[in-house]
Amino acid sequence: MANNQPIYLTADGLRKIKEELDYLTTTRRREVAQMIAEAKAEGDISENAGYDEAKTAQGFLEGRIRELETLLKNAKVITDNSAAANEVSLGRTVVVRESGTDYEESYTIVGPPEADPANGRISNESPMGKALLGKRVGSAAVVVSPGGEITFEIVRVK
């Protein structure tokens, strides 16, 4: 995330990131500061495992805060969908069927921070997301996987 590329988020994803950032910068920062203060109060910090643990927690916390701030700085909310109603685009849900099967799967195309493949939310930057974007109902999308190419038919776009 070092560059200034847009990071696509749904309105709900943006809200969740703001909530997490608020929690980390207020509540969690205070908790970690309290852990450090308590560890320092125990005396010599050079061999104090509690102090080391608290400082490590502080490092992870500050890293996550910077990551969330960068996300928010570069966030582009997926809003109106100017793509055709039957075209796969960011924020839309697509129902696909693997060639040669009757089994249908549903995926919502989201930006990388919101991707959760186990729950049907795939990144627009993933192989599957890239293959589906721009396709229309009735067309085929070829996904390159470690096991070879897989062809999916676009059944519905919501």
Secondary structure, 3 states (H helix, E strand, C coil): CCCCCCEEECHHHHHHHHHHHHHHHHHHHHHHHHHHHHHHHCCCCCCCHHHHHHHHHHHHHHHHHHHHHHHHHHEEECCCCCCCCCECCCCCEEEEEECCCCCEEEEEEECHHHCEHHHCEEECCCHHHHHHCCCECCCEEEEEECCEEEEEEEEEEC
